[in-house]
Amino acid sequence: MNRKLQWGILSTGRIAGVFARGLAESKTGKLVAVGSRTREAAEKFGKEFGIERCHASYDALLADPEVEAVYIAPPHPMHAEWAIKATEAGKHILCEKPLTMNHPEAMAVIEAARRHDVFLMEAFMYRCHPQTAKLVELIRDGVVGEVRMIQATFSFHAGWDPKKRAFANALGGGGILDVGCYPVSMSRLIAGAATGKSFADPIEVKGAAHLGKTGVDEWAAAVLKFPGDIVAQVATGVSLGQENVVCVFGSEGSIFVPSPWFCAPPKGTAHLVVKRHDEKKPRGVFVKPTFGLYTIEADTVAAHIVQRHAPSPAMSWDDTLGNMKTLDAWREAIGLEYECEKPAAWKLPVHRRPVSFRQRAPMKYGRIAGIHAPVSRLIMGCDNQKTIAHGSVMWDDFVERGGNCFDTAWVYWGGRAERTLGEWVKLRGIRKDIAIIGKGGHTPFCDPVNLRQHLQETLERLQTDYVDLYLMHRDNPHIPVGEFVEVLNELKRKGRMRAFGGSNWSLARVDAANRYAKAKGLTGFSAVSNNFSLARMVDAVWPGCIRASDAKSRAWFRTTQTPLLAWSSQARGFFVVGDPKYRDDAELVRCWYSEDNFRRLERVKQLAKKRGVTPINIALAYVLCQPFPTFALIGPRTLAETRTSWPALEVELTPKEVRWLNLEK
């Protein structure tokens, strides 16, 4: 920037003062305001650091027009809410680590920063220091050969006090989130440098810990396994002083970092110590920074405002997401869940306002017989959200984008998927505003008796009296189709469902079911949910799966105008990572790799370039632009996957383009 960046500090705790002192030495930034939850605290902080603009609330700080960037430093559970509110106020953000309490919240913050076009960085100050950059350089240069083992620790003894932040469950206490995030982030940085990347995410996380009286980890350790068989041992604690160092062991030597986090070794001690097997003595590597640790951090923000996030070794958005996911895995391994992550704490979305339908993005809607309200053409698959935090973040975003239909099943996660969805719906109080698709009767429990039982259990898990659409998850040709039609009509009459249909049913059996229903004066199938996508399913994803992408099936849907709820509508990532040379995903190769599908992929890429969208948008638009009613089931694991799917709604394909994409004349 050509002038000094105007900073405000949100919170007046210890670390806020540390950053204020560092900012005072900055050539790129100036502290102009502070916000606290009380006027007394704000004015006391302002007097200490010579700040005239002292605000008695965080909201007032964010409303201050003089403030361009904010340093967010309240207790951990407050980071996500105030980071999102800062993005909405148009402020650039440096947020104390951890960015949020968990990976789902981090996704929400980063998507907000992207949406409001502001800078965002997680404040790992050591990542901005030249000592860390030198360590990365040594690793990449192969100074110690191939990296094989990493040891990293950040631990301290705070002195037991249940009211202290370090031990308070309500404040996100414990070692892992407070300082364990440092060795995890360092290990991921080193493993990345060793494999030619900015960072690497572990493929396996195992942990152990002592959970104290307040339910937080007082000391903990973990083993992380990275690609290339790199192994990291990380340790942390708030009740145990350990040696806070980093050691990197390679095939040809080692690197010792005596002060990895504050980058300030004792006078006369090297910042880095390299010991090679072929050298008699270790050699020191000294780094002479111009400014202090927090000054460099503030200057890093100013230097990369235009790019909206700083490059490695500073914490990029993707780096932060990977770090949070690793911390989640470590906590899961030791059984640590905070009170603020349990269902009762999720009565509101991360931004702490009631969920707002159709707030941010366009949506297309369609009709399904028996369901009174229009149904969103994109349907959210609820088969991967294991926690209320993950589910809430994903589903709140979906409805605010205009989505109103959710697909789940009795068999998913042994009922956990339905329970999580039901908890979220209850917390939001939106049952009448959405449509829920339930599925039951999965093989080998596909018979009228189990169908009744599955639906009853589904309703109990979902905490609702009915589902809007109930689909038989599989068919059982050994049972006369009339028996299924009879029981489905019975359950519909009892109000347990508004409409019903079949998933993975042959169209011949659907015809037979509808003929039976008509002859008996009963209701027939309102929808069919089979596989349908531009990519041909070469081999069934699961036993008993039926596809509807062939010409005969498409003709049937065109004639009957039966709504098709297409699962694996985006071919499970084929149009994102599909490539003859990419063989890492065995399931992708087995189910979708074929000569004709790669020809379709090439045409998708051509049209995507012409339309200015991504290949996945063209592939999804193909599903939505059929000459019969279609609804695409999508199964995003992240907010980024949801966001990048949405442009498909604005892509209109002509009948000629639809045929061309599918290799038809």
Phi, psi and omega in degrees: 000151181277347178224171183288139177284130183274114186258147166235147178248126181260103184113157183230028180283188184301311184293333176296320177293321178299315180293322179300319178293322177293320181294331180298335181267356186286142175268352185247346185225160180218133178276119184243345184204158175220147177231135178225173178278351175224148179295323181301313181294320180296315182290325176297316178295317180298321179295320181294324186247014175067042181254127180275326185269095183247113186258140183272010175205158177292323179300319181295322177298315182292336179275352182291116183291342180283340183275124179257327181225147179235142172259116185262119187218029173283182177303155187312313185296347182264351185300311187298311182302311186281334173293318178295317179295327177293321177297320180293334177275359178078021181267141171285152193227131163243113185249130179305149176285153346290150181307318179214185179283335185200174183297315179303315178297322179298320176302316182296319180294314183293321176295324177295318178297320178295316184294322183262004173056057177235159175289142176214131175214138173281133192275069167269094189299326182295334181291340181268350186278143180299337176300317180293320177298322178293320178300315178300318180299316180296320179296312183294329179282357178070030183300328178245022178076212180280127179290132182237328183216140177233135174236127183215135183221140169217111187208149179209165178251109185273343186084118189299126174199108184299343180273345179292147179305323184297337183245352185279119178299320183294341181254012179072035183290179182106166185283320189301309182285327185284307182229344176296338178296335179293302179299329176294313181295324178292317180298318179293324177295313182293316179298324177294313179300324181290338182247017175078023181233170178290327177199168176226146176257140181293147177265352179207136179227124176233139184217163175212153183196166168253118176265124184277191185298331181270002176085011178251162182282118179271331166208146187204157177217158178211155173243126180247130176251127183250164172305148183082013180059030172279131182241136177239138172250118181238147182217154181205174176174156173242356178237017185209119175279128178233178179277108186275079182225171174233135176233132178242121182250124180240177182294341183238010180156197183216160174235129179248130179244103186288334180224074187287333189264322180255355172053038183220073179295159178306152182307130179089355180262139181291150175292323180225142178238117181257128178232110180260150181296331184266009178240138185291322184237149173294154177235139181272146175241113183262141178236127183246087179289152180282327184233175179284171188302311184281336174294316178298321180298313179297320179293328177297320177299309183299324183289340186235022179305317184297321181284345178076347167204153187273149180281165177298145012275000171296167186277107172283171180297314181295325178297315178299316180298318178295322180293316180296321180295322178293319177296322176300316181295321178297313180294323178297323181295332181256001177076033181258113174232130181278155178302325182287356178256353181279160186310318184301335182274357185252039179290339178230157176297176182302324181284358174064034171233155176304145180297140184242114182291142174054039186280323196240341191211159179287155176215147173256149183231156179219177183246141172232124184306130180101336178262120190291318184271154174300147183248135180299138182291338170260127182245130183279119175283126183251070183229007184225358183271099187277339183235159178295329178295310180297312181299314182299314181297315181292316186282325175299316179297319182299312182289328178289342174271358178106357178288143179219012183231134185232135183247126176218184183203153180302326187276343186293123176052033178060029180099347182296323180298314180294319180296319180294316178298315180299321179297317180296314180300318179295316180297323182277340182064041187239023185304320183284349183265353185230166174246133179246129175257121176250155179223141178210181181074035179286142175307134009263021183254041185261086177201164184303322181297310180293328179300314177299315183295317181298316181296318179299316179293322178300314181296321178294318179294319181283348182058046180220161180273343185205160166249152182285323178220128178246127181245132168291123187291334176214167174253158174231095184299344180282349178254129179307135186300330180299328180296321178291318179299319181297312184290324178295319177294322178300313181292327177293317179299327179282359177083012181282343180208152177270328181205167180213167180191200182226142174247131183062044173254140173292148182292333176295320178289326175297316177301316181296320179297317181290325176296317179299314182299317181296317181295329182264001182070030181252173177278137177263192182290132177269340183200160175232138178237092175242170178294134176207124176199170177296323177280131179288130176286104184292315179227143185301132178299316175228155177303137178088001179285143180234134179258156181233024184274347183287163185298320181296317180293318179297323178296322179297314180293324179295323181286314185276339184057031175286130177301133178250120175263101191275114175268156190052044183295339179251019176056034171053038176098000182301321183277001176256311185242357182302129180194135180306333181275343181271113183234012185292327182264098185297323180293321178298316180296314183296318189270335191231347184281120176198161182299316182292325179292324177290330174293319176297319180300318179297320179291322176301315181297320179298311183290325179298317179297319180294321183273349181074032177233185179265159178305322182295330178292320178293317181297321179286323177297326177303318179294320185280344185254034178275160180278029176208162185295125178230147174228129184262120172280124178242149183233057181296140175265339183227161177295329178296322179293322176296310182302317184283347175277331190300323181303341178300332181295338182260002179266116177256118179260138176283159176305325179294318179293322178300315180293319181296317179300325183268017176065027179257156178275000000 
